[in-house]
Amino acid sequence: MKELSSYQVQLQKPLKTNQIMKLYKSVTKNNCDLYLNQKHLIADAGHLPKLLSFFLFMDIDTPFVIIIDGEHVDDVYDEIEAEWMDSIVESSCRRKYCDSLVNSDTSISV
């Protein structure tokens, strides 16, 4: 079943390049769409150059939002959170939508 969830994440230190690469591989492996947002920065995690640029220009002192669209999004996020465990200060789920609430004619808040 398709789901859409958003999470707010606060890092205490920058991610290592291999942690960013594992995020990219996780997104492609799980066949989901994952987006990162912080202030004016937006990145599609399925595009490696944009993903790397996001983490290069992000403000480490400001939380950012991860939006995951696909199947088993909680499992995808748990995998990411486990990989970033030593860098995360705080992490919380902001919104969750199941397949019946998400369609092309609906506006939703993430």
PAKOL-981239 format. One record per residue: residue in one letter; x negated, y negated, z of N, C-alpha, C in turn; residue number from 1. Coordinates in steps of 0.02 Angstrom, whole numbers, plus 32768, in hexadecimal, padded with zeros to 4 digits. Example, Ala and Ser with C-alpha at 12.3 -4.5 7.8 and 13.67 -1.06 7.14 Angstrom:
// residues 2
residuo,n_X,n_Y,n_Z,ca_X,ca_Y,ca_Z,c_X,c_Y,c_Z,num
A,7D6C,811C,8186,7D99,80E1,8186,7D6C,80A5,8186,1
S,7D7E,8070,8162,7D54,8035,8165,7D7B,7FFE,818A,2
END
This chain:
// residues 110
residuo,n_X,n_Y,n_Z,ca_X,ca_Y,ca_Z,c_X,c_Y,c_Z,num
M,7FD6,803B,8000,8000,8000,8000,7FD4,7FC2,8000,1
K,7FE5,7F92,7FD6,7FBF,7F55,7FD2,7FCD,7F28,800E,2
E,7F99,7F08,8025,7F9E,7EDB,805E,7F74,7E9C,8050,3
L,7F83,7E68,8075,7F5C,7E2B,8072,7F52,7E14,80BA,4
S,7F13,7E0C,80CE,7F04,7DF6,8112,7ECE,7DC1,8111,5
S,7ECF,7D96,8143,7E9A,7D64,814A,7E7E,7D67,8191,6
Y,7E3E,7D5A,8195,7E19,7D5E,81D4,7DEF,7D20,81DC,7
Q,7DE9,7D07,8219,7DBD,7CCF,8227,7D7F,7CEA,824A,8
V,7D45,7CD5,8231,7D05,7CEF,824B,7CD7,7CB5,825C,9
Q,7CB7,7CBA,8296,7C84,7C8B,82AB,7C43,7CB1,82B3,10
L,7C0F,7C9A,8290,7BCE,7CBA,8294,7BA2,7C95,82C5,11
Q,7B74,7CB9,82E5,7B44,7C99,8311,7B01,7C8F,82EF,12
K,7AF5,7CB4,82B9,7AB7,7CAD,8292,7AC6,7CC1,824A,13
P,7A9F,7CA8,821C,7AAB,7CB9,81D5,7AA5,7D04,81C9,14
L,7ACB,7D1B,8198,7AC8,7D61,8185,7A87,7D6E,815E,15
K,7A6F,7DAA,8163,7A34,7DBF,813C,7A4C,7DD1,80F6,16
T,7A1F,7DCD,80C6,7A31,7DDC,8081,7A4E,7E22,807A,17
N,7A32,7E53,809E,7A4C,7E97,8098,7A93,7E9C,80B3,18
Q,7AA6,7E73,80E4,7AEA,7E73,80FE,7B1B,7E56,80CB,19
I,7B05,7E24,80A7,7B2E,7E06,8072,7B36,7E39,8039,20
M,7B00,7E5C,8028,7B03,7E8F,7FF3,7B33,7EC7,8007,21
K,7B33,7EDA,8046,7B61,7F0F,805C,7BA9,7EF8,8058,22
L,7BB6,7EB8,8064,7BF9,7E9C,805B,7C0E,7EA3,8012,23
Y,7BE2,7E8F,7FE5,7BF0,7E94,7F9D,7BFE,7EDD,7F89,24
K,7BD5,7F0B,7FA0,7BDE,7F52,7F90,7C1F,7F6D,7FAE,25
S,7C31,7F57,7FE9,7C6E,7F6D,800A,7CAB,7F56,7FE2,26
V,7CAA,7F19,7FC9,7CE1,7EFF,7FA2,7CE9,7F26,7F61,27
T,7CB3,7F34,7F3F,7CB8,7F59,7F00,7CCA,7FA2,7F0C,28
K,7CB0,7FC0,7F42,7CBF,8006,7F52,7D09,800F,7F64,29
N,7D25,7FE1,7F8A,7D6A,7FE8,7FA1,7D9D,7FCB,7F71,30
N,7D86,7FB1,7F38,7DB3,7F98,7F04,7DE6,7F66,7F21,31
C,7DCD,7F35,7F44,7DF9,7F01,7F60,7DDE,7EBD,7F4A,32
D,7E06,7E8A,7F55,7DF1,7E46,7F49,7DE3,7E26,7F8D,33
L,7DAA,7E06,7F93,7D97,7DE6,7FD1,7D7E,7DA0,7FC1,34
Y,7D99,7D6F,7FE6,7D87,7D29,7FDC,7D6F,7D0C,801E,35
L,7D40,7CDE,8019,7D25,7CBB,8053,7D35,7C71,804B,36
N,7D48,7C51,8082,7D59,7C0A,8080,7D3F,7BE7,80BE,37
Q,7D1E,7BAE,80B3,7D09,7B83,80E9,7D09,7B3C,80CE,38
K,7D34,7B13,80EA,7D3B,7ACD,80D3,7D42,7ACB,8087,39
H,7D12,7AAE,8064,7D15,7AA7,801C,7CF6,7AE2,7FF6,40
L,7CDA,7B13,801A,7CBB,7B4D,7FFA,7CEC,7B86,7FF2,41
I,7CEF,7BA3,7FB7,7D18,7BDE,7FAA,7CEE,7C0D,7F7F,42
A,7CF0,7C4E,7F90,7CCA,7C7F,7F69,7CF1,7CC0,7F62,43
D,7CED,7CDC,7F27,7D08,7D1E,7F19,7CCF,7D4F,7F26,44
A,7CD8,7D7B,7F58,7CA2,7DA8,7F6C,7C92,7DDC,7F36,45
G,7CBC,7DE2,7F03,7CAF,7E10,7ECC,7C7C,7DF4,7E9A,46
H,7C69,7DB5,7EA2,7C37,7D96,7E77,7BFA,7D85,7EA1,47
L,7BC6,7DAC,7E99,7B8B,7DA7,7EC4,7B6C,7D61,7EC7,48
P,7B62,7D3F,7E8E,7B44,7CFC,7E93,7B6E,7CCB,7EBD,49
K,7BB0,7CCF,7EB6,7BDC,7CA3,7EDD,7BDA,7CB5,7F27,50
L,7BD7,7CF6,7F34,7BD3,7D0D,7F79,7B93,7CF5,7F9B,51
L,7B5B,7CFD,7F79,7B1B,7CE6,7F94,7B1B,7C9A,7F9E,52
S,7B38,7C75,7F6F,7B3B,7C2C,7F75,7B65,7C17,7FB1,53
F,7B9C,7C3B,7FBD,7BC6,7C2B,7FF6,7B9E,7C2D,8037,54
F,7B79,7C63,8041,7B53,7C6B,807F,7B16,7C3D,8082,55
L,7AFF,7C26,8048,7AC8,7BF7,8047,7ADE,7BB1,805D,56
F,7B1B,7B9D,8048,7B33,7B5A,8055,7B62,7B54,8091,57
M,7B78,7B8B,80AE,7BA9,7B87,80E4,7B8A,7B67,8122,58
D,7BB5,7B4B,814C,7BA1,7B2E,818C,7BA7,7B64,81C2,59
I,7B6F,7B79,81DD,7B6E,7BB0,820E,7B95,7B9E,824D,60
D,7B9E,7B5E,825C,7BC0,7B48,8299,7C0C,7B43,8290,61
T,7C25,7B51,8255,7C6D,7B4C,8247,7C88,7B91,8233,62
P,7CC1,7BA5,824F,7CDE,7BE6,823C,7CF2,7BE6,81F2,63
F,7CF5,7C21,81D4,7D0C,7C27,8190,7D42,7C5D,818E,64
V,7D67,7C5F,8156,7D9E,7C8D,814E,7D8D,7CC1,811A,65
I,7D9D,7CFF,8129,7D97,7D37,80FA,7DDE,7D4C,80E8,66
I,7DED,7D4D,80A8,7E2F,7D63,808F,7E24,7DA4,8068,67
I,7E47,7DD9,807B,7E40,7E19,805A,7E83,7E2E,803E,68
D,7E82,7E3F,7FFD,7EBE,7E55,7FDA,7EB0,7E9A,7FBC,69
G,7ED9,7ECB,7FCF,7ECF,7F0E,7FB5,7EEF,7F42,7FE2,70
E,7ED5,7F7E,7FDE,7EEF,7FB4,8008,7EC0,7FC0,8043,71
H,7EDC,7FD1,807C,7EB5,7FE0,80B8,7E86,7FA6,80CB,72
V,7EA1,7F69,80CB,7E77,7F2E,80D8,7E5A,7F2F,811F,73
D,7E7D,7F4C,814F,7E61,7F50,8193,7E22,7F7A,8194,74
D,7E21,7FB1,816E,7DE6,7FDB,816A,7DAC,7FB6,814A,75
V,7DBB,7F90,8116,7D87,7F68,80F4,7D6A,7F35,8125,76
Y,7D96,7F12,8149,7D7E,7EE0,8179,7D56,7F00,81B1,77
D,7D6D,7F39,81CA,7D48,7F5C,81FF,7D02,7F6E,81E9,78
E,7CFC,7F82,81AA,7CBA,7F93,818E,7C8D,7F56,818C,79
I,7CA9,7F1E,8177,7C83,7EDF,8174,7C6F,7EC8,81BA,80
E,7C9F,7ECA,81E7,7C92,7EB4,822C,7C5C,7EDF,824D,81
A,7C5D,7F20,8241,7C29,7F4C,825D,7BE4,7F3A,8242,82
E,7BE1,7F29,8202,7BA1,7F18,81E3,7B86,7ED5,81FE,83
W,7BB3,7EA7,820D,7B9F,7E64,8223,7B9F,7E5D,826F,84
M,7BA8,7E92,8294,7BB3,7E90,82DC,7B81,7E64,8301,85
D,7B41,7E67,82EF,7B0E,7E40,8312,7B10,7DF5,8301,86
S,7B37,7DE2,82CE,7B3A,7D9C,82B9,7B7B,7D7A,82CC,87
I,7BAE,7DA0,82DB,7BF1,7D84,82E9,7BF8,7D6F,8332,88
V,7C0D,7D31,833C,7C1E,7D18,837F,7C66,7D28,838F,89
E,7C92,7D1A,835F,7CDA,7D23,8368,7CFA,7D35,8326,90
S,7D2C,7D61,832A,7D4F,7D77,82EE,7D98,7D85,8301,91
S,7DC6,7D6C,82D8,7E0D,7D7A,82E6,7E35,7D7D,82A6,92
C,7E6A,7DA4,82A8,7E98,7DA9,826F,7EC7,7D6C,8271,93
R,7ECC,7D49,8239,7EF8,7D0F,8236,7F3E,7D21,821E,94
R,7F42,7D45,81E6,7F82,7D58,81C9,7F7D,7D9D,81A9,95
K,7FB7,7DC0,81A7,7FBC,7E01,8185,7FFD,7E03,815F,96
Y,7FF9,7E19,8121,8035,7E21,80F8,8034,7E66,80D8,97
C,806D,7E87,80DA,8071,7EC9,80B9,808B,7EBE,8072,98
D,808C,7EF4,804C,809E,7EF2,8006,80E3,7ED3,7FFA,99
S,8112,7EE1,8025,8156,7EC8,801A,815B,7E7C,8022,100
L,812C,7E5D,8044,812D,7E14,804D,8104,7DEE,801A,101
V,80DA,7E13,7FF5,80AD,7DF3,7FC5,80C4,7E04,7F7E,102
N,80D8,7DD1,7F5A,80E7,7DDA,7F12,80D6,7D99,7EEE,103
S,80DC,7D9A,7EAD,80C5,7D61,7E86,80F0,7D22,7E8F,104
D,812B,7D28,7EAC,8158,7CEF,7EB4,8157,7CD2,7EFB,105
T,812B,7CEA,7F24,812B,7CD6,7F6A,80EC,7CAD,7F7B,106
S,80F6,7C76,7F9E,80BD,7C50,7FB9,80B3,7C67,8001,107
I,8074,7C73,8012,8065,7C8A,8055,802C,7C60,8072,108
S,8029,7C5E,80B3,7FF4,7C3B,80D6,7FC1,7C6E,80EE,109
V,7F81,7C61,80DF,7F4D,7C8E,80F6,7F23,7C6E,812B,110
END
